[in-house]
Amino acid sequence: VKQECEGTSLDFTGKSGSFKVKVTAVNPGIYDSSETAEATITLNDYGKGTESEPYKIYTASDWNDFSDLVTNNEGKAGYQDKYIEVVADIDFENTFVKPAGKSAQMSFKGTLDGNGYTLKNAKIGDGTASHQAFFYLLNGTVKNLNFDNITVTGGNANSAASSAAVLTAGQSTVAFTIENCHITNSSVISGPEQGTAGGSYAGGFVGRCNNSSVVIRNCSISNSTITASNENAGGVVALLGAGTLD
């Protein structure tokens, strides 16, 4: 749509999509009309966080911003009672991704729907810290999300118990639901050196689960390697003390 404007601004309020913007000088007494500047502007609708208009995650940058907000609790309170959806496959291009959250209090408490899209080519953890996963602790719902070529390395410098998984490290204080999620071509390694004090928890989806309200349903993992250097390794859950695995 061709739209003339006066001044130096153009209002895109309420618009979303990709727009090719071309600016042309129109004063023939000063500028030749061939003098133009062009740019393509992409405007994303990021939603309102409601069930009908969820927040949207389009890119790796969007995911990292979301993760930081969960970790820093910047007015979002873990997105409690909020809805988020992934709206495209996200390629992290083999970069490191920080876990979302840092404690049971500062953890994701909303509902994230992956819409069948895939998070791929990501690295999480360098072997020096525990609770390595996309979610440090999950205290909400993640569904319809796929993971491909994810490498997670958890550990603990003081040889205490460590945990690592693709989706959430988990522990007994949090309850969550994981539904219709699938992992392929991935690797999870967790734990202190063999024979040292403490246990290690390496799981495909969850490290530790000991809450009767937990539900893990219709999930699969294939062509992946799960390694605990001391004890407790599992394809779906490293240690299932309580909860429902369906």
HELIX and SHEET records of a PDB file:
HELIX    1   1 ALA A   60  ASN A   72  1                                  13    
HELIX    2   2 ALA A   77  TYR A   79  5                                   3    
SHEET    1   A 2 GLY A  17  THR A  24  0                                        
SHEET    2   A 2 THR A  36  LEU A  43 -1                                        
SHEET    1   B 7 TYR A  55  ILE A  57  0                                        
SHEET    2   B 7 TYR A  83  VAL A  86  1                                        
SHEET    3   B 7 THR A 111  ASP A 113  1                                        
SHEET    4   B 7 THR A 141  LYS A 143  1                                        
SHEET    5   B 7 THR A 177  GLU A 179  1                                        
SHEET    6   B 7 VAL A 206  ARG A 217  1                                        
SHEET    7   B 7 VAL A 237  LEU A 245  1                                        
SHEET    1   C 5 ILE A  90  PHE A  96  0                                        
SHEET    2   C 5 THR A 118  ILE A 124  1                                        
SHEET    3   C 5 ASN A 146  THR A 153  1                                        
SHEET    4   C 5 HIS A 182  THR A 184  1                                        
SHEET    5   C 5 SER A 220  SER A 222  1                                        
SHEET    1   D 5 ILE A  90  PHE A  96  0                                        
SHEET    2   D 5 THR A 118  ILE A 124  1                                        
SHEET    3   D 5 ASN A 146  THR A 153  1                                        
SHEET    4   D 5 SER A 187  SER A 190  1                                        
SHEET    5   D 5 THR A 225  ALA A 228  1                                        
SHEET    1   E 3 SER A 162  ALA A 165  0                                        
SHEET    2   E 3 SER A 200  GLY A 203  1                                        
SHEET    3   E 3 ALA A 233  GLY A 234  1                                        
END                                                                             
